[in-house]
Amino acid sequence: MSSRADSGHLGTKCRIGSRGPAFYPAIFRDAMSTQTKTVAVVDDDRSMLVGVERLLNAYGYATKVFASAEAFLDPGAATGADCLLLDIDLGGMSGIELQRRLASCGSAIPVIFMTALDDEATRARALETGCVACLFKPFVGRSLIDAVKIAVARQA
């Protein structure tokens, strides 16, 4: 266990960015409070995928990660996800386009968007889709966990 975790810093200010969590304590206070729910994460930034996956796993969520919207849509990649965490600005198909495509096919999976594009137009486009939240990178880990809790509750 790291000395940070030993000194009582249990992730209340853990920020997720392109380098992953600022620290990764072994145990979070409410790690056992979730039943196993699966969060699919789509981001073309590998370090972001790793950081978000570690954070979600620490809180008891199963994860499936994808480097692109196209990889998520691959028929062999069936996720059974309870929630979808999508980067907006992906290399190919955008996260917003993926969410719209899923909705047009009748999918009601709750979506949380994340983006490094901190502008009001991007936020407005994301919110128009009916997403649970739109997080701006880097974001506080607790913000993601709170949004995921809301999203999986909608699936229940």
Kinemage of the C-alpha trace (Angstrom):
@kinemage 1
@onewidth
@group {chain A} dominant
@subgroup {mainchain}
@vectorlist {calphas} color= white
{ca met a 1} P 0.000 0.000 0.000
{ca ser a 2} L 1.357 3.441 -0.809
{ca ser a 3} L 2.296 5.913 1.874
{ca arg a 4} L -0.388 8.251 0.545
{ca ala a 5} L -3.067 5.666 1.235
{ca asp a 6} L -1.545 4.970 4.656
{ca ser a 7} L -1.733 8.636 5.559
{ca gly a 8} L -5.485 8.737 4.997
{ca his a 9} L -5.634 10.166 1.470
{ca leu a 10} L -8.277 7.811 0.088
{ca gly a 11} L -9.007 9.284 -3.282
{ca thr a 12} L -11.288 12.182 -2.422
{ca lys a 13} L -9.182 14.398 -4.672
{ca cys a 14} L -7.916 11.785 -7.112
{ca arg a 15} L -7.926 13.377 -10.570
{ca ile a 16} L -8.122 11.400 -13.773
{ca gly a 17} L -6.247 12.781 -16.753
{ca ser a 18} L -4.123 11.609 -19.608
{ca arg a 19} L -1.731 9.938 -17.176
{ca gly a 20} L -4.407 8.029 -15.215
{ca pro a 21} L -5.189 8.470 -11.523
{ca ala a 22} L -2.937 10.767 -9.537
{ca phe a 23} L -2.617 7.833 -7.128
{ca tyr a 24} L -4.184 4.442 -6.795
{ca pro a 25} L -4.986 3.408 -3.224
{ca ala a 26} L -5.645 -0.274 -2.638
{ca ile a 27} L -9.025 0.224 -0.935
{ca phe a 28} L -11.699 2.889 -1.414
{ca arg a 29} L -14.380 3.506 1.214
{ca asp a 30} L -17.309 2.332 -0.872
{ca ala a 31} L -15.600 -0.225 -3.098
{ca met a 32} L -17.960 -2.933 -1.918
{ca ser a 33} L -21.112 -0.822 -2.255
{ca thr a 34} L -21.770 -1.829 -5.861
{ca gln a 35} L -23.103 -5.065 -7.201
{ca thr a 36} L -21.057 -6.110 -10.180
{ca lys a 37} L -22.114 -3.781 -12.952
{ca thr a 38} L -20.224 -3.389 -16.197
{ca val a 39} L -19.070 -0.060 -17.583
{ca ala a 40} L -17.923 0.034 -21.211
{ca val a 41} L -15.285 2.715 -21.738
{ca val a 42} L -14.473 4.114 -25.198
{ca asp a 43} L -11.469 6.410 -25.514
{ca asp a 44} L -8.635 6.600 -28.036
{ca asp a 45} L -6.168 7.653 -25.311
{ca arg a 46} L -4.658 4.432 -23.919
{ca ser a 47} L -3.467 6.035 -20.682
{ca met a 48} L -6.963 7.411 -20.045
{ca leu a 49} L -8.448 3.948 -20.624
{ca val a 50} L -6.036 2.436 -18.110
{ca gly a 51} L -6.642 5.122 -15.481
{ca val a 52} L -10.426 5.037 -15.759
{ca glu a 53} L -10.459 1.243 -15.795
{ca arg a 54} L -8.395 1.105 -12.582
{ca leu a 55} L -10.623 3.625 -10.848
{ca leu a 56} L -13.836 1.837 -11.830
{ca asn a 57} L -12.406 -1.554 -10.852
{ca ala a 58} L -11.388 -0.149 -7.454
{ca tyr a 59} L -15.012 0.814 -6.883
{ca gly a 60} L -16.214 -2.681 -7.770
{ca tyr a 61} L -17.281 -2.134 -11.372
{ca ala a 62} L -16.361 -4.543 -14.144
{ca thr a 63} L -15.046 -2.809 -17.254
{ca lys a 64} L -14.686 -3.424 -20.948
{ca val a 65} L -12.459 -0.964 -22.756
{ca phe a 66} L -12.399 -0.003 -26.412
{ca ala a 67} L -9.960 2.237 -28.301
{ca ser a 68} L -12.581 3.417 -30.806
{ca ala a 69} L -16.302 3.627 -31.471
{ca glu a 70} L -15.829 1.169 -34.315
{ca ala a 71} L -14.239 -1.389 -31.959
{ca phe a 72} L -17.221 -1.014 -29.622
{ca leu a 73} L -19.620 -1.657 -32.512
{ca asp a 74} L -17.748 -4.776 -33.660
{ca pro a 75} L -20.235 -7.677 -33.476
{ca gly a 76} L -17.700 -9.799 -31.576
{ca ala a 77} L -17.366 -7.149 -28.875
{ca ala a 78} L -20.766 -7.663 -27.225
{ca thr a 79} L -20.447 -5.916 -23.893
{ca gly a 80} L -23.582 -6.445 -21.844
{ca ala a 81} L -22.682 -3.080 -20.326
{ca asp a 82} L -24.886 -1.290 -17.822
{ca cys a 83} L -23.349 2.071 -18.670
{ca leu a 84} L -21.245 3.579 -21.453
{ca leu a 85} L -18.446 6.079 -20.794
{ca leu a 86} L -17.606 7.775 -24.098
{ca asp a 87} L -14.938 10.217 -25.118
{ca ile a 88} L -16.497 12.779 -27.442
{ca asp a 89} L -13.484 13.435 -29.671
{ca leu a 90} L -12.439 10.003 -30.942
{ca gly a 91} L -10.204 9.504 -33.976
{ca gly a 92} L -12.935 8.079 -36.241
{ca met a 93} L -16.602 8.125 -35.324
{ca ser a 94} L -17.230 10.616 -32.499
{ca gly a 95} L -18.697 9.599 -29.155
{ca ile a 96} L -21.806 11.666 -29.855
{ca glu a 97} L -22.251 9.941 -33.217
{ca leu a 98} L -21.886 6.533 -31.530
{ca gln a 99} L -24.500 7.424 -28.925
{ca arg a 100} L -26.916 8.593 -31.622
{ca arg a 101} L -26.347 5.412 -33.629
{ca leu a 102} L -27.062 3.268 -30.560
{ca ala a 103} L -30.211 5.255 -29.775
{ca ser a 104} L -31.460 4.888 -33.354
{ca cys a 105} L -31.126 1.118 -32.953
{ca gly a 106} L -33.259 1.202 -29.805
{ca ser a 107} L -30.469 1.040 -27.228
{ca ala a 108} L -31.294 2.762 -23.965
{ca ile a 109} L -27.866 2.293 -22.369
{ca pro a 110} L -27.069 5.301 -20.165
{ca val a 111} L -24.155 7.364 -21.509
{ca ile a 112} L -21.598 9.510 -19.725
{ca phe a 113} L -19.491 11.684 -21.993
{ca met a 114} L -15.962 12.839 -21.251
{ca thr a 115} L -13.949 15.327 -23.252
{ca ala a 116} L -10.893 17.548 -23.214
{ca leu a 117} L -12.807 20.062 -25.376
{ca asp a 118} L -13.891 22.520 -22.680
{ca asp a 119} L -16.346 24.705 -24.539
{ca glu a 120} L -20.038 25.396 -24.177
{ca ala a 121} L -20.945 24.203 -27.694
{ca thr a 122} L -19.477 20.747 -27.011
{ca arg a 123} L -21.270 20.538 -23.675
{ca ala a 124} L -24.565 21.573 -25.272
{ca arg a 125} L -24.219 18.948 -28.046
{ca ala a 126} L -23.542 16.265 -25.458
{ca leu a 127} L -26.441 17.257 -23.209
{ca glu a 128} L -28.846 17.296 -26.184
{ca thr a 129} L -28.325 13.545 -26.498
{ca gly a 130} L -29.796 12.919 -23.054
{ca cys a 131} L -26.521 11.814 -21.460
{ca val a 132} L -26.243 11.288 -17.713
{ca ala a 133} L -23.250 13.639 -17.439
{ca cys a 134} L -20.555 15.386 -19.445
{ca leu a 135} L -17.176 15.401 -17.679
{ca phe a 136} L -14.317 17.648 -18.733
{ca lys a 137} L -10.808 16.159 -18.583
{ca pro a 138} L -9.064 16.128 -16.269
{ca phe a 139} L -11.898 15.396 -13.876
{ca val a 140} L -12.096 14.420 -10.232
{ca gly a 141} L -12.498 10.648 -9.899
{ca arg a 142} L -15.433 11.096 -7.519
{ca ser a 143} L -17.354 12.917 -10.291
{ca leu a 144} L -17.046 9.863 -12.520
{ca ile a 145} L -18.078 7.439 -9.777
{ca asp a 146} L -21.117 9.579 -8.904
{ca ala a 147} L -22.170 9.735 -12.581
{ca val a 148} L -21.728 5.961 -12.987
{ca lys a 149} L -23.883 5.325 -9.910
{ca ile a 150} L -26.661 7.442 -11.412
{ca ala a 151} L -26.304 5.732 -14.799
{ca val a 152} L -26.459 2.165 -13.487
{ca ala a 153} L -29.419 3.069 -11.293
{ca arg a 154} L -31.263 4.102 -14.491
{ca gln a 155} L -30.593 0.635 -15.947
{ca ala a 156} L -32.035 -1.137 -12.912
